[in-house]
Amino acid sequence: MKRTAAMLAATSTLIAAPAFAQMTVDPALPTYEAASGVSGNLVSIGSDTLNNLMTLWSEGFRGFYPNVAVQIQGAGSGTAPPALVEGTAQFGPMSRPMRGTEIEQFEARFGYEPIPMRGAIDAIGVFVHRDNPIECLSLQQIDAIFSSTRAGGADAAITTWGEAGLDGEWADRPIATYGRNSASGTYGYFREVALFGGDYSSDVREQPGSSTVIQGVASDMNGIGYSGIGYATADVKAIAISGDDGTCYEPTGENAAMGFYPIARFLYVYMNVDPNAAMDPLRAEFVRYVYSQQGQADVLRAGFFPVVNAVAQQDLELFGIAD
């Protein structure tokens, strides 16, 4: 079987399964057991959204292999493809799929495409200050708040909380928007889905990381920002979002997995996998750890949502390490 990133793109839709409803680890996933002959160094360069999760995976993995060293750098999804092309990293975490041009650059260097591991599911939360009474916004309203183009169809920009539906003391308060910078996969995915492919307003305060978006909103009573749901703190709240059916859906694991919450996605870790050679034991065992009971428990601890065994088996087959 030819292993390509395009094959993964064809199965990138979130899969509804009973295991998602409880947001527990799929019992069909195996319990990880240490293998022999595993040692070496691993470097991960890519998405800031996956920093905490990559750290948890690395710590769990090193619990089995204490002599393995893991370095993690998270400056944005856009830094992953060049790191893989240049060979400065074995793992390229990305909170979005690679773009066609990024895949082409990799293929021009190696003659084959990079392969993504779909390690977790994330809901992008739209956060407001914890004292803000807003409970739900539609995608069209979010677009009118964050974009300059209003491709979602809103007649006018929303610049005050009164225009977003609040009254009383909140009616005249100006909305302060916080978001990621253009190197971030979250920036691109939010633009694609929440801004309907449009452009950001120049008023959005671009932040270098997911946690700084949360910090900005937490310190600004009028603030609203977007970030991976795993970065939520007690100082902010993630509001519900209504989709095409007009129902407000919370950013829960069940709603994300079933496709009800409209801003949900897989989180990827791209790798350079030669289709004509066996994967080295170090990376192969790391992948197996991710798709184990322990690895997916780490996903829950990081505040994301686990994948089911069906996804794991598809990816393990593409990596050539299925049992």
C-alpha positions in Angstrom: 0.0 0.0 0.0 1.3 3.4 -0.9 1.4 5.6 2.2 0.7 9.2 1.5 -0.5 12.3 3.3 -3.4 12.5 0.8 -4.7 9.2 2.1 -4.9 10.6 5.6 -6.6 13.7 4.3 -9.3 11.5 2.9 -10.0 10.2 6.4 -9.5 13.4 8.3 -13.2 13.8 9.2 -13.8 13.3 12.8 -15.2 9.8 13.4 -18.3 9.3 15.5 -18.0 6.3 17.8 -19.5 5.3 21.2 -16.2 5.7 23.0 -16.3 9.4 22.2 -19.6 9.9 24.0 -18.0 9.2 27.4 -14.7 10.8 26.5 -12.8 7.9 28.0 -9.9 6.0 26.4 -11.1 3.4 23.9 -10.8 0.1 25.7 -9.8 -1.5 22.3 -6.5 0.3 22.4 -3.6 -1.8 23.8 -1.8 -1.2 27.0 1.8 -0.1 26.2 4.7 -2.4 27.1 8.3 -1.6 26.8 10.3 -3.1 23.9 14.0 -3.9 23.8 16.7 -2.0 21.9 15.1 1.5 22.1 17.4 4.4 22.7 18.4 7.7 21.2 17.4 11.4 20.8 14.1 12.8 19.5 13.4 16.4 18.5 9.9 17.9 18.0 9.5 21.2 16.2 6.1 22.7 15.4 2.7 23.6 16.9 2.5 25.5 20.1 -1.0 24.0 20.6 0.6 20.6 21.0 3.4 21.7 23.4 1.7 20.4 26.5 0.6 17.1 24.9 4.0 16.4 23.3 5.5 17.0 26.8 3.1 14.5 28.4 3.7 11.9 25.7 7.5 12.4 26.0 7.4 12.1 29.8 5.2 8.9 29.6 7.5 7.4 26.9 10.6 8.2 28.9 9.0 6.4 31.8 9.6 3.2 29.8 12.9 4.4 28.3 14.7 6.8 30.7 17.8 6.9 28.5 15.8 8.5 25.6 16.2 12.3 25.3 13.4 14.4 23.9 13.5 18.1 22.9 10.3 20.0 22.2 10.1 23.4 20.5 6.7 25.0 19.8 6.7 28.2 17.7 3.8 27.4 15.4 2.6 24.8 12.9 4.4 26.6 10.1 7.8 25.7 11.6 7.2 22.0 11.3 7.5 21.4 7.5 10.8 23.1 7.1 12.2 21.3 10.2 11.3 18.0 8.6 12.7 19.0 5.3 15.9 20.1 6.8 16.1 17.1 9.1 16.4 19.1 12.3 13.4 17.3 13.8 11.9 13.8 13.7 8.5 15.0 14.7 6.5 18.0 13.3 3.4 18.6 15.4 0.8 20.6 13.5 -2.7 21.8 14.5 -3.7 21.8 10.8 -3.0 19.5 7.8 0.1 20.4 5.8 -0.6 22.6 2.8 -0.1 21.4 -0.7 3.0 23.6 -1.1 4.5 22.3 2.1 4.0 18.7 1.0 5.4 19.5 -2.5 8.6 21.0 -0.9 9.0 17.9 1.3 8.4 15.5 -1.7 10.9 17.5 -3.9 13.6 16.7 -1.3 12.8 13.1 -0.4 10.7 11.7 -3.3 7.7 10.8 -1.1 5.2 12.6 1.1 5.3 13.1 4.9 2.9 11.0 6.9 0.8 12.5 9.7 -0.2 10.8 12.9 -3.6 11.8 14.1 -2.9 11.7 17.8 -5.8 13.7 19.4 -8.9 15.7 18.7 -9.1 19.4 19.7 -11.9 21.8 19.9 -10.9 25.4 19.3 -12.5 27.3 22.1 -13.8 30.9 21.8 -13.0 32.4 25.2 -14.3 35.4 27.0 -13.5 36.8 30.5 -15.1 34.7 33.2 -17.4 37.6 34.2 -18.7 38.1 30.7 -22.4 37.0 30.6 -22.4 36.0 26.9 -23.3 32.3 26.6 -23.4 31.6 22.9 -22.4 33.1 19.5 -23.1 32.0 16.0 -20.3 31.5 13.5 -21.6 34.5 11.6 -21.3 36.6 14.7 -17.8 35.3 15.4 -16.9 36.2 11.8 -18.3 39.7 12.2 -16.2 40.1 15.4 -12.9 38.8 14.2 -12.8 39.5 10.4 -12.7 42.5 8.1 -14.4 40.6 5.2 -17.5 39.2 6.9 -17.6 36.3 4.5 -20.2 34.6 6.7 -22.8 37.0 5.6 -23.1 39.5 8.4 -24.3 43.0 7.3 -21.9 44.9 9.6 -18.9 44.4 11.9 -19.7 43.7 15.5 -17.5 46.0 17.6 -19.4 46.2 20.9 -20.9 43.6 23.3 -24.3 45.2 22.8 -24.1 44.4 19.1 -23.3 40.8 20.1 -26.5 40.6 22.1 -25.7 41.9 25.6 -27.5 44.7 27.3 -27.3 46.8 30.4 -23.8 47.8 31.5 -22.3 45.6 28.8 -24.1 47.2 25.8 -21.6 49.9 25.1 -18.5 48.0 26.0 -16.0 47.7 23.1 -15.0 44.2 22.1 -11.2 43.5 22.3 -10.1 40.6 20.1 -7.2 38.3 20.7 -5.8 35.7 18.3 -2.7 33.8 17.1 -0.1 34.9 14.7 0.2 33.7 11.1 2.7 31.0 11.9 0.1 29.2 13.9 -2.0 26.3 12.5 -4.8 27.5 14.8 -4.7 30.9 13.1 -5.2 29.3 9.7 -7.9 26.8 10.8 -9.9 29.5 12.6 -9.7 31.7 9.6 -10.9 28.8 7.3 -13.8 27.7 9.5 -14.9 30.6 11.8 -14.1 33.4 9.3 -15.4 31.4 6.3 -12.0 31.8 4.6 -12.0 35.5 5.0 -9.4 37.9 6.4 -8.7 38.9 10.0 -9.5 42.4 11.1 -6.4 44.5 11.7 -7.7 45.1 15.3 -7.1 41.5 16.3 -4.2 41.4 18.8 -1.9 38.7 17.5 -0.3 36.6 20.3 2.8 34.3 20.0 1.2 31.3 21.8 -2.0 29.7 22.9 -1.4 30.5 26.5 -0.8 34.2 25.8 -4.2 34.4 24.1 -5.8 33.1 27.3 -3.8 35.5 29.4 -4.9 38.4 27.3 -8.6 37.5 27.6 -8.2 36.8 31.3 -6.8 40.2 31.9 -9.3 42.1 29.7 -12.9 42.2 30.8 -13.9 43.1 27.3 -11.7 40.5 25.7 -12.6 37.6 23.3 -10.1 35.2 21.8 -9.6 31.7 20.3 -7.3 28.9 21.5 -7.1 25.2 21.8 -9.6 24.1 24.5 -6.8 22.4 26.5 -5.5 25.9 27.4 -8.6 26.9 29.3 -8.1 28.4 32.8 -10.4 29.4 35.6 -10.1 33.0 34.6 -11.8 32.6 31.2 -14.8 30.7 29.9 -15.4 29.0 26.6 -18.7 29.9 25.1 -21.0 27.7 23.1 -21.2 28.1 19.3 -24.3 27.6 17.1 -23.9 26.0 13.8 -26.2 25.7 10.8 -29.1 24.2 12.9 -29.1 27.2 15.2 -28.5 25.0 18.3 -25.7 26.2 20.7 -23.1 23.5 21.3 -20.5 23.5 24.1 -16.9 22.6 23.1 -17.1 19.2 24.7 -15.5 16.0 23.5 -18.8 14.4 22.5 -19.9 17.5 20.5 -16.5 17.8 18.8 -16.3 14.1 17.9 -19.9 14.0 16.6 -19.4 17.0 14.5 -21.9 19.2 16.4 -19.3 21.7 17.7 -18.3 23.5 14.5 -14.6 24.3 15.3 -13.1 20.9 15.9 -10.1 19.2 14.3 -7.5 16.4 14.5 -4.1 17.3 15.9 -1.3 15.9 13.8 2.3 14.9 14.3 4.0 14.7 10.9 7.0 12.5 10.2 9.5 11.6 7.5 8.6 7.9 6.8 10.4 6.3 3.9 7.8 3.9 2.3 10.7 1.6 1.2 12.3 1.2 4.6 11.2 0.1 8.0 10.6 2.9 10.6 13.4 3.0 13.2 12.5 1.4 16.6 12.7 4.7 18.5 10.0 6.5 16.5 8.0 3.3 16.0 7.7 2.8 19.7 6.8 6.4 20.3 3.9 6.1 17.8 2.8 2.9 19.5 2.9 4.6 22.9 0.7 7.5 21.5 -1.9 4.9 20.4 -1.9 3.0 23.6 -4.1 3.3 26.7 -1.4 5.4 28.4 -0.8 7.7 25.4 -4.5 8.5 25.0 -4.8 9.0 28.8 -2.2 11.7 28.3 -4.5 13.3 25.7 -7.2 13.6 28.3 -4.8 15.0 30.8 -3.7 17.7 28.3 -7.3 18.8 27.9 -7.9 17.3 24.5 -10.1 14.4 23.3 -8.8 10.9 22.6 -9.0 9.0 19.3 -10.5 5.6 18.9 -8.8 2.4 18.0 -10.1 2.6 14.4 -8.1 5.8 13.8 -5.0 4.3 15.5 -5.1 1.2 13.4 -5.4 3.2 10.2 -2.4 5.3 11.1 -0.3 2.4 12.3 -0.9 0.7 9.0 0.2 3.8 7.1 3.4 3.9 9.2 4.0 0.2 8.4 4.0 -0.8 12.1 0.6 -2.4 12.5 0.7 -5.6 14.5 
